[in-house]
Amino acid sequence: MVEISPQKVALAEGGEIGTNPAILYSFRRCPYAIRARLALAAAAIQVEVREVALAAKPPELLAASAKGTVPVLVLADGRVIDESQQIVRWCLEQLGRDWPDDRLAVQLIASCDGKFKALLDHCRYPERHANGDAAAARQQALTLLRQWNQELVELPQTSQRPELQWLILPFLRQFRGLDAEGFAQESGLEALRAWLDPWLEGSALGAVMASPWAERRAWYSPSWLYHLTLAADWRQAKRQGFYPWSTRGMTFEQVGFVHASWLHQVAATYRLFYADAADVVVLALDPQAIAAAGVPIRQEPAPDTGEFFPHLYGPLPLGAVVLADPYPGDASEAS
Ligand SMILES: N[C@@H](CCC(=O)N[C@@H](CS)C(=O)NCC(=O)O)C(=O)O
């Protein structure tokens, strides 16, 4: 649901974060973020998880960590941990456990984050590589995995260590996902599959791939502006490259500005003007992109209540739309 929680209202008004002491910027499918979520969940750390659209990173994430990767953990005292291994390390500390520093663990972690991740990316995005031969990259990755397999055969207790599961298995899962049938049939991967397969079906992974650890839609930043629209109008605007509307049934030409809301005002705007419409879309707008398009934003009072709303003094620039989601969202989608 896009319904605004009290916590988000507090944030929108510049208040305290509320009941959740830490914030995790995350991306549902990212293996680094899955790694962090597994560790945080295992350590029973209470976090507010903010799902990020990598194409529309919220300013709060970039303010916490300018490199703009996820996961990023912002602790209650303001400390920022923006490397997944460091988040796992911090979680292990909370659990009173040490970072795995035996030979096999160190080798596996380095191989996973180094060579294996590079080959995985090569398989997933061959077009991004100069000699983008995905088949060759896959064979190299399989050779590496057979080495891992051999290590596991020699030291089977490795597979029982939760921290190695958090660190390694999200990446193996992603590789398997490229060709699950092929992966199941590869020779020399038996020990790896015996490690991976039960974990894939297990509750630890299931929990961090579902709400509230992982949502299917991105977190709404209180730094953005919001505009409700009818789905058909939005589809047409995208087709024609121009959005003529100000509010439901009235154009920018008629009104002289485009109506918008702050995050904490969206639900009330929906209830007042759109609740009876079948397909409503909420657009999140980046105010900097609006300004860059030469469209002034003015805070002006609504004539009846005096409540201040943001108004765009120019047609809504399509390039400023960072998210477009059905409204209200279906909470069941998040599972
Ligand atoms: N070394 C970082 C790598 C994290 C990383 O690269 N995450 C990817 C998503 S899987 C990302 O945020 N990419 C940024 C982008 O695509 O813009 C870590 O371990 O946390």
The ligand as a Tripos MOL2 file, in Angstrom:
@<TRIPOS>MOLECULE
LIG
   20    19     1     0     0
SMALL
NO_CHARGES

@<TRIPOS>ATOM
      1 N1         31.1200   -3.6780   -2.8080 N.3       1 LIG1
      2 C1         29.7300   -3.3700   -2.6380 C.3       1 LIG1
      3 C2         29.0310   -3.7140   -3.9350 C.3       1 LIG1
      4 C3         27.5290   -3.4280   -3.8810 C.3       1 LIG1
      5 C4         26.9300   -3.3230   -5.2800 C.2       1 LIG1
      6 O1         27.6240   -3.2090   -6.2960 O.2       1 LIG1
      7 N2         25.5860   -3.3360   -5.3560 N.am      1 LIG1
      8 C5         24.9340   -3.0970   -6.6320 C.3       1 LIG1
      9 C6         23.5860   -3.7610   -6.7130 C.3       1 LIG1
     10 S1         23.6930   -5.5270   -6.7340 S.3       1 LIG1
     11 C7         24.6680   -1.6030   -6.7890 C.2       1 LIG1
     12 O2         24.2590   -0.9610   -5.8580 O.2       1 LIG1
     13 N3         24.8960   -1.0390   -7.9690 N.am      1 LIG1
     14 C8         24.6750    0.3480   -8.2010 C.3       1 LIG1
     15 C9         23.9860    0.6330   -9.4810 C.2       1 LIG1
     16 O3         23.6390   -0.3140  -10.2000 O.co2     1 LIG1
     17 O4         23.7440    1.8060   -9.7550 O.co2     1 LIG1
     18 C10        29.1840   -4.1590   -1.4510 C.2       1 LIG1
     19 O5         29.6960   -5.2440   -1.1600 O.co2     1 LIG1
     20 O6         28.2670   -3.6530   -0.7660 O.co2     1 LIG1
@<TRIPOS>BOND
     1     1     2 1
     2     2     3 1
     3     2    18 1
     4     3     4 1
     5     4     5 1
     6     5     6 2
     7     5     7 1
     8     7     8 1
     9     8     9 1
    10     8    11 1
    11     9    10 1
    12    11    12 2
    13    11    13 1
    14    13    14 1
    15    14    15 1
    16    15    16 2
    17    15    17 1
    18    18    19 2
    19    18    20 1
@<TRIPOS>SUBSTRUCTURE
     1 LIG1         1 GROUP 0 **** ****
